[in-house]
Amino acid sequence: MSKARELAELGAVYDSGALSNRNKIINGAFQVWQRGTSQTGSNSYGSVDRWVLYTSGNGLTAAQSNDVPSGSGLTYSIATTGTSSGEYILAQGIELTKTGYAGEFYNGQKITISYYAKSSVAGDKLRHFIAFRNTTTGSTNQSIIENNTNQNDLTTSYQRFSKTYTISVDPNSTNTVLCVMIRTRNAANDSSTAAGNITIAGVQLEVGSEATPFEHRSFGQELALCQRYYHRIEGTSKLVGHCFYYGTTEVDVEVNLPRTMRAAPSLTASSGSNYFRIQHYADDFNTFSGVQYYSGASLNMWAQSGGSIGTISGTAGDAGYVVTNSASSVLEFSSEL
């Protein structure tokens, strides 16, 4: 794309005040991968932040790649490997400003999705599904904007695709997200199973009818946006939080999160022999019982002696801090939509 063309497209959106914060997709440059850099065999959040990948039963692994379009300024893409036996989908739920309220995605508004893509087999296609939904993966009570009618024809080289849609529906009262899906299609047999491996980079969704140049954000900005929905602590000797003994067999831990999360997060804690340690007392235990309280960017977790937790023994009121005590120690805090 020429500089003159880029300036013309930016000029077309100037009146709306959207020269910055145009991209409503979080982590569209695929920079942040808190859960790991590949995903196989699940239809869930499992690798790249904010993206639900449908890889269950289709023979594919989706992974971080450094194969990016020349001159794009991008560092990462997401690429599949393996022999496909089913549909591959990337999906993101863009949080609405309030449940049941469209905000800037109002009836009559135009939105434009754009991205770079290619396939190892020319002729594969990508199509779009866009809808207001209760959750990113749930179809109950959805209100559909686009239902896979437009398709982009892939070659073995990167192309930048863009499609503009006019929103013609309102969200239902329980909808929390505008769900955007990119889905595979096979031109040879019109099935959802792509013939080749798909690589996608630089995904952008913006208000208006122009596909403007991809909006680059720093890694720090993108990570902060992702941590509204997910935060992870893992590895050995990582600080979990300050603590005190609530009685002699229970420890309460205050965790300071890097960002205020969307809602009170769920906790997924790894469990194994002496995975966590109360420092100063060398009091080791296996996992946590759960989250008790959450406010702003702080929450309180607890662990009580017995069963899978292991043995906790201390003096009521004594204070210390909890750290991870194994390379396999993981704490996941999630408020994904």
N, C-alpha and C positions, 0 to 999 in steps of 0.2 A: 504494500500500500504506500502511495506517495505521501510526502509531507503535506502537499497541498490538499490531498484528499482527507488526511487526518484532521487538518485544521478546519476544513469545511464541515466535517461531521461533528467536531467539537463545537463549532459555531452554531450548528443546528440545535444543540441542546443548551446553549448558553442562557436563553431566556427562562428556562426552567430552574436555573440555579444549580444544575447538576454536573458542574465541571469536576467536582470531587464527590466521593462517596456514591459514584454512579452504580458500581457493581453491587447488586443485592445478594449475590452468591458469596458466601464466606469460604475462604480457602479454595478459590477457583484456580489458583496457580499451583495447587497441590504441594504447598510447602510444609504443612504441619501434619505429622504422622505420629501422634502420641501413643497409639496402640500398637504400632509396628508398621513395617514397610511392605507387607504383603498380606493377602487374604484369600483363603480357599474354603469352599464348602459351607458358606453361610450367607443368609440374606439379612444383613444387619450392619450396624456400625462395628467394624472390626479392624480397620487399619487407618486410612486417611481420614483426618478429622472432618466432621460435619457431613460426610458422604456415606449414605447407605449403599452398599454394593451387593447386588444380587449375583452370587457365585455358587449357590447351592445346587448341586446335581447337574451342573452344566459343564463339568470337566475343566474349568478354567481357574487360574490363579490371576488375581489382579495385583499389580505391584508398582511401586515407585520406579520411575525411569528417568534417565537424563537425556532421552531422545526428545528434543524439542524443535520447534520450527526455527529455521535460520532467521535471524534478525528480529525475533519476537521479544527478546529480553527475558524470556522465561528460563528457569533452571530445571524444573521438573514437569513430568507428564505422568499419566497413569496408563499402564499398558497391560494387556492380558497375554498370558502364555497358556499353552495346552491346546487340546483339540476340543472345540466347542461341541456340546451335545444339547444345548438349550439356550434360552435367551439370556443375554447379559444386560444389566441395567445399572446405571449410576443415578442416584436420586438424592435430592437435598430438599428439606423442608425449610422454607424461609419464614421466620417467625413473624406473625402478624402483630401489630401494635397492641391489640386487645382481642381476646377470644370473640369470634363472631363478627369482627369489624375488619373491613377491607383496607382501611387506610389509603395509602397511595395506589393500591391495586383495585380501585373502584371500577364499577361497571361502566364501560365505555373507554377506559384507559388502554393505551397501547403499551405493550411490553416487547422487548426484543432480546432474544437469546442468541449468543454467538460463542463459537469455540473453534479450535483447530482440531482436525481429526484425520486419521488415515487407517488403512487396513493392510495386512500382509497379502490379502487377496483382493484385487480390484473388483468392484461391483457390489461389495457389501454396502449396506445402508444404515443410517441412523435416523430415528424418528423421535418425536417428542410427545410426552404426556404431561399436561399441566392441569392442576386442580387445587381447589381449596380442600383441605382435609383436616380431620381431627388430629392425626399424627402422620408422620411421613410415610409410614408403611401401611396404614389402615385405610381401607376404602369405605368404611361405614360412614354414611351421611356426607359423602364427598359432593362437591359441586364442580363439574368438569368444564374447563376452558378449552383445552385442546386434547383430542383423543387420537393421536397417532396418524393423522391424515397427511402430514407433510413429511417427506423423506429426503435426506441428504445422501447423494451418491459418493462413495469413497473411492479413492485411488490408492496406490501404494506410496504416494507422496502427500505431504501435508497440504490441506486446503483450509481456509477459514470460512466457516459457514455462518450464516445468520438467518433467522426467521423472526418476523414480527407478527404478533397476535393481538387482536382486540378483545379485551375481557368483556364477556357478554353475560356474566352471571354474578350473583352476590354470594358471599360465603354464608354457610349455614351457621346457626347460632352457636354450635359447638366446635366449629373449625378454628384451629390455632395456627395453621401453616398454609403457605402457598407452596405446594409440592411440585417440583420440577424434575422430570425424568428424561434421561437420554437412553434410548433402547435400540437394540440391534435388530437388523433385518437382513435376510439373504435374498439378493436379487434373482438368483438362479431358480429357486424353488418357492419364493415368496413365503418362507418360514421365518421364524424369529431367531433361528440359529445361524449366526454369521459363519461364513466359510473360512475366514481368516482371523488373525489376532488384531484387536482394535487398540489404537493409541489415541488418547484425547489429552489436550492441553488448553490452558487459558480459557476456562469457562466463565462467561459473563452473562448476567441478566440485568437489564436496565429498563427504566421507564422511558417510553418514547418509541419512535419509529426508526431511530438511527442506531446502527451497530458502531459505536465509537471504538477507538483503539482500546485494547485491554488496559484496565486500570491496575497498575502495579502497586501493591502495598508491601511494606517491609515485613520481614519475618516476625518482628516484635508486634506489629499491629495485628497481623493475622493470628498469631498465637493468642493474643489477648481476646480477640473476637471468639476464637474457638473455646477458650477457657470459661466462657459464660455457660457452656453446655457440658464440658467434660474437662476433668483434671486428673492427673495420674502421678502417683509417687511410686517409684520402684528402685530396686537395687539395694546394695548394702550401705549401711551407715548414713541413711538419709533421714533428716529430721521430720518426724511426724507432727509433734507438738508438745507443749508443756503439759504436765499432768500432776495429779495428786491422788493419793489413796483415799477412796470413799469407803470407809470401813477397812477391814484387813484383807479382804479377798476381791476387791474391785478397784480398778483404776479408771479414772475419767481423764480424757485427753482433749485439750482445746487445739483445734486445727485452724490455722489462719490460711485461708485459700487465697490464691493470687488475684482473684476477681470475684465480685458478687455474681453468683450463678443465677440462672433464669428462675429457678425455684429450688426448694429444699432438695438436695441431691440424694439419690440412692447410693448406697455404699456396697461395693464388691471388694472383699478382702481375700487375699490368698491365705491359705492355711497350710502350715507345716511346722515341724518341730522347731521351736524357738525362733520363729520368723521375726518376732518383735522383742525389743528389750527396753525395760525401764532403767535408764542410766542412773548412776550413783548407787544403785542397789543390785545391779546385775540380775534383775528379776526378769527372766525370759518367759514369754508366752507365745501361743501359736497363731492366734487370729483375734479379730474383734467381734463383739456381740452385735454392734450396730451403731446408728446415729441417734442421739437423744434430742438434741436441740440444734436449730440453725437460725442464724440471724446475720443478714448482710454477707460479709465475706468470712464469717467464722462459724464453726460448728463444733459440737461436743460429741465425741465418740466414747464408748465405754467397752470394757472387757471385764467379765466376771469369771472367777476361777471355777473350773469344772468342765467336764465333757471335752468338746473339741478345742476349747479355749486353752486348756492346760492349767497349770497351777500358778496362781498369783498370791503372793503373801507379803504383806507389808504392815506398816504402822499407820493407822488412820490419821489423815491430815498431812503426812509427809509428802513433799513435792519433789518433782524431778522432771525429766522429759523422756519421751519415747522416740526411739529410732528404729529403722529397719535393721534386721540382723541377718539377712540372707540375700544372696543374689537373686533368689526367687520371690522375694517379698514384693507384693504389689497391693496398692490401694487405689481403687477407682471411684471417683465421685462423678455421677452422671445426672444431668437434668436435660437430656436430649429430648427432642420432640418426635 
